[in-house]
Amino acid sequence: MASTNDDATTADEDDLSLEDYFQHFVLEHQDQMSETELAQKLGISRKNL
């Protein structure tokens, strides 16, 4: 059985819009990945990033 904290985290993640998810992903990974790598992981062009 999942703990309450896991359920809360999942619920918070489910409430993110696609744009919010992209922004969160970029902010979390911008120091470890290039713009090209970020765009590829998100399935978008670098120009749209």
C-alpha positions in Angstrom: 0.0 0.0 0.0 1.3 3.5 -0.9 2.0 6.0 1.8 0.0 9.2 2.1 3.0 11.3 0.9 3.3 9.2 -2.3 -0.3 9.8 -3.0 0.0 13.5 -2.4 3.0 13.8 -4.7 1.2 11.8 -7.4 -1.9 14.0 -7.1 0.2 17.2 -7.4 2.0 15.8 -10.5 -1.4 14.9 -12.0 -2.6 18.5 -11.6 0.2 20.0 -13.7 -0.8 21.3 -17.1 1.4 20.2 -20.0 3.0 23.7 -20.1 3.7 23.5 -16.3 5.2 20.0 -16.7 7.5 21.2 -19.5 8.6 24.3 -17.4 9.2 22.1 -14.3 11.2 19.6 -16.4 13.4 22.3 -17.9 14.1 24.0 -14.6 15.0 20.7 -13.0 17.3 19.6 -15.7 18.8 22.7 -17.3 22.1 22.4 -15.5 22.6 18.8 -16.6 21.4 18.9 -20.2 21.9 21.1 -23.2 18.9 22.9 -24.8 19.0 20.3 -27.6 18.9 17.4 -25.2 16.0 19.0 -23.2 14.0 19.6 -26.4 14.6 16.0 -27.5 13.4 14.6 -24.2 10.3 16.7 -24.3 9.6 15.8 -28.0 9.7 19.4 -29.2 12.0 21.5 -31.4 14.8 23.5 -29.7 13.3 26.6 -31.2 10.0 25.9 -29.4 11.8 25.3 -26.1 
